[in-house]
Amino acid sequence: MWLDEIGIELSKLGVLALPEGFADDYSPGTLPVLETAAIAYLEQGGNTDLLVRGLGAYLGEAVLYTAGGRWEWAGCVDGVERPRERG
């Protein structure tokens, strides 16, 4: 389940060359820093697949910390995990 693995996904961002003292506090100001580091990593031939879920997890957490909210999960539908639909 995504929520059980979010820490693992976020840890994948450790491959990025982030500045000394980077505060991974999910604040809006951290997003351009991550973007710059991710672009540099990929330009050097880094693994795109490694970053996709990590960056997605960080962005999702940044949105939650900034705008509020929480993760909800509907569970497994037809063998695929799906987020809860908003209606």
Secondary structure as UniProt FT lines:
FT   HELIX           2..11
FT   HELIX           12..15
FT   TURN            20..21
FT   TURN            28..29
FT   HELIX           30..43
FT   TURN            44..45
FT   HELIX           48..67
FT   STRAND          73..77
FT   TURN            78..79
FT   STRAND          80..83
//
